[in-house]
Amino acid sequence: MTARGYTATKEQLQTRLARIEGQVRGISRMVDEDRYCIDVLTQISAVRAALDRVALGLVDGHTRHCLIGGHGGPADPDDQADELMSAIGRLMSS
């Protein structure tokens, strides 16, 4: 079953987030083991990319379900655009 406002199912999102959580624990182990800094940075970059993919999927789902589908988002198209751009702005500034 698709979670409200998500293109992916809740289970798919949880699986992706659990994988990311495992990657973060792996980075922590790498730091504990004094692994080569570039290898640690490479893993950090991979986690960021994975989080970006999850976030982009959520924005896509929100746009399709809440904004276009009219399930909880603002009704006015200008307000919809403002909400969407605000969400994208928060993602880009982090």
Buried (B, 14 or more C-beta within 10 A) or exposed (E): EEBEBBBBEEEBBEEBEEEBEEBBEBBEEBEEEEBEEEEBEEBBEBBEEBBEEBBEBBBEBBBBBBBEEEEEBBEEEEEBEEBBEEBEEEBEEE
